[in-house]
Amino acid sequence: MVTKIRVDIENRQKAVKIPTGIRMLIRRCCHAVLDMEGVDGAVQVDVTLVDNDQIRQINHEQRGIDAATDVLSFPLSENGEFELNHDTGEKLLGNIVISLERAREQAEDFGHSFNREVGYLTVHSMLHMLGYDHVEGGLQAVHMREKEETVMQKIGLPRGNSYVFEEET
């Protein structure tokens, strides 16, 4: 069980007014993932909130992809070994970058709350930083989705509706 988690959140955007409780939600999501995965000891996670233009620029600079996205994960671990902050002894998990502008758009598209979308993006990114991936599809993607929904249910934001839009007949 995580004994201490520090989640540093920096807002670098002005496109979306941050609702009361979003910072606490992000922290709860990070803690819930670490708890579920049995990560123990002191851990540090950095979260940066940006707009679509900013995440597009970061995506282009870091990944060579010139497009906006919803969330980016920059893990600081390799093969399950975390870098350490030698001053504090904390394991440095990595950096999460969330486009609040994209989160707002996706919440509307999927028909759920902004809080659910930000929570989901945080959980998704945390799992990436712990080595989970969905890019190859198949069983890995299913396993990651199951873990995401387990955490979302645990924090009280379960999926209420299907993400598949039904065709009109």
C-alpha positions in Angstrom: 0.0 0.0 0.0 1.2 3.5 -0.8 2.5 5.1 2.3 2.8 8.6 0.8 1.9 10.0 -2.6 2.6 13.6 -3.7 0.7 14.7 -6.8 1.9 18.1 -8.0 -0.6 19.7 -10.3 0.2 22.7 -12.5 -2.5 24.5 -14.6 -1.0 26.0 -17.7 -4.2 26.7 -19.6 -7.0 29.2 -19.6 -9.4 27.5 -22.1 -11.4 25.6 -19.4 -12.3 26.9 -15.9 -11.2 24.2 -13.5 -14.2 23.1 -11.4 -14.0 22.8 -7.7 -12.7 19.3 -6.7 -10.8 18.5 -9.9 -7.4 18.6 -8.2 -8.7 16.3 -5.5 -10.2 14.0 -8.1 -6.8 13.7 -9.9 -5.1 12.9 -6.6 -7.7 10.3 -5.7 -7.3 8.6 -9.1 -3.5 8.5 -8.8 -3.8 7.0 -5.3 -6.4 4.5 -6.3 -4.3 3.1 -9.2 -1.2 2.9 -7.0 -3.2 1.1 -4.3 -4.7 -1.3 -6.8 -1.3 -2.1 -8.2 0.3 -2.5 -4.8 2.9 0.2 -5.3 4.3 1.0 -1.9 6.6 3.7 -0.4 6.7 7.4 -1.2 5.7 8.3 -4.8 5.7 11.5 -6.7 3.5 12.2 -9.8 3.5 15.4 -11.8 0.3 16.5 -13.6 0.1 19.4 -16.1 -3.2 20.7 -17.3 -3.0 22.2 -20.8 -5.2 23.2 -23.7 -5.4 21.6 -27.2 -2.7 23.8 -28.7 -0.3 23.1 -25.9 -0.8 19.3 -26.0 -0.4 19.3 -29.7 2.9 21.1 -29.4 4.1 18.7 -26.7 2.9 15.7 -28.8 4.8 17.0 -31.8 8.0 17.8 -29.8 8.1 14.5 -27.8 6.5 12.0 -30.2 6.8 13.5 -33.6 2.9 13.5 -33.9 1.5 16.9 -35.0 -1.9 16.5 -33.5 -3.8 17.3 -30.4 -4.6 14.4 -28.1 -6.4 14.0 -24.7 -3.6 12.8 -22.5 0.1 12.1 -22.6 2.2 9.9 -20.2 5.9 10.3 -19.7 7.0 7.5 -17.3 10.3 7.8 -15.5 10.6 4.1 -14.8 12.3 1.4 -16.8 11.5 -2.2 -16.4 9.5 -1.5 -13.3 12.4 0.4 -11.6 11.6 4.0 -10.7 14.0 6.9 -10.6 14.4 8.3 -7.1 14.3 11.9 -5.8 17.4 11.6 -3.6 16.3 14.6 -1.5 12.9 13.1 -0.5 13.3 9.4 -1.2 10.2 9.5 -3.4 9.9 7.2 -6.4 9.4 9.5 -9.4 6.6 7.9 -11.4 6.5 10.4 -14.2 4.5 13.2 -15.8 0.9 13.3 -17.0 -0.3 16.0 -19.4 -4.0 16.4 -19.8 -5.8 18.6 -22.2 -8.8 20.0 -20.3 -10.1 21.3 -23.6 -10.1 17.9 -25.1 -11.5 16.3 -21.9 -14.5 18.7 -22.1 -15.1 17.8 -25.7 -14.9 14.1 -25.1 -17.2 14.3 -22.0 -19.8 15.9 -24.3 -19.2 13.3 -27.1 -19.4 10.3 -24.7 -22.4 11.8 -22.8 -20.8 11.7 -19.3 -19.5 14.2 -16.8 -16.3 16.3 -17.2 -15.2 14.8 -13.8 -15.5 11.3 -15.2 -13.5 12.2 -18.3 -10.7 13.8 -16.3 -10.7 10.9 -13.9 -10.6 8.4 -16.7 -7.7 10.2 -18.4 -5.7 10.3 -15.1 -6.3 6.6 -14.4 -5.4 5.7 -18.1 -2.2 7.7 -17.9 -1.2 6.2 -14.5 -1.6 2.7 -15.9 0.6 3.6 -18.8 3.3 4.9 -16.4 3.1 1.5 -14.6 3.8 -0.4 -17.8 0.3 -1.1 -19.1 -0.4 -0.6 -22.8 -3.4 -0.9 -25.2 -1.7 0.1 -28.5 -1.2 -3.5 -29.7 -4.8 -4.3 -28.9 -5.8 -7.8 -27.9 -5.6 -9.1 -24.4 -3.3 -6.3 -23.2 -5.9 -3.7 -24.2 -8.7 -5.7 -22.5 -6.7 -6.1 -19.4 -5.9 -2.4 -19.2 -9.6 -1.4 -19.8 -10.7 -3.8 -17.0 -8.2 -2.1 -14.6 -9.4 1.4 -15.7 -13.0 0.5 -15.0 -12.1 -1.2 -11.6 -10.5 2.1 -10.5 -13.3 4.3 -11.9 -15.9 2.2 -9.9 -13.8 2.4 -6.8 -13.7 6.2 -6.9 -17.4 6.4 -7.6 -17.4 7.3 -11.3 -18.4 4.0 -13.1 -19.3 3.9 -16.7 -23.0 4.7 -17.0 -23.5 4.5 -20.7 -21.9 2.6 -23.5 -19.2 4.3 -25.5 -20.7 2.8 -28.7 -23.2 4.9 -30.5 -26.1 2.9 -31.7 -27.1 3.3 -35.3 -30.5 4.6 -36.2 -32.7 2.1 -37.9 
